[in-house]
Amino acid sequence: MQGNYRILSTKDLPASLLESAAQQGFEITVQAFIRIQPVITTTLKEEICQLLQVYKVCVFTSAHAVTSIQDFAQPARIYCLAGATLEAVKTAFPQAEIVATAHDAAALAAKIESSPVLFFCGNQRRDELPDLLAQRSIELKEVVVYETIAVEAALNTAFDGVLFFSPSGVHSYFAHNQTGNNTICFAIGNTTAQALKAYTGNVVVNPDKPSAAQLIQTAITYFNNHN
């Protein structure tokens, strides 16, 4: 341990990760900037079950989409993002065939060959995957299963680093906050990193793998190497 650092996480984190970071001299303050609201109704459940009889290939780019349908649906073949989304898929749908994974939506779209495709997403899903599949004439049916709601919070504390986990979290954070000139931004993936570049010219660092644990370790390694 080379020093004490203050880091802000823009989403809730398991206590075990916070404790591990603290033991290494990194104090992580948690302030969620988005909340997830499932929109599953009885009618939507019935619609999804009917769609799964037609669409044999499903796509997930969010763990929230997975958990929104896991209690009543069992997709057969799945394309999904790596990291938290993949782990959620493995837990929720152990019998499903995971056809392919990727670290971002554009890379995932490039791997999808089958048509038609059923895409479970949120109300603020990004355009990369649908647009790229449309360019290749792959039929895509979108089903919105959760909503992302911004949480307004203005912080007055200076942080050495800020952890970002989604473009929507980036947008919500910068609605009422700015990063200090020397604050390092840590983005869980390329899409989140691109969203950050629209708001700040600060250093943006990505982990090798898109997971909360890896993002925290990336921050710890960065500061220990730049002390």
Protein Blocks (a to p, Z undefined) as FASTA:
>chain_A
ZZdcddddfbdcdfklmmmmmmnopacddddfbdcddfbdfklmmmmmmmmmmmmcdcdf
bfklmmmmmmmpccfbdcddehjllmmmmmmmmmbccfbacfbfklmmmmpmbdcddddd
dfkbcfklmmmmmmnopacddddfbdcdddddddfbdcfbdcdfbfklmmmmmmmpccdf
klccddfbfklmmmmmmmbccdcdddfbdcfklmmmmmmmmmmmmZZ
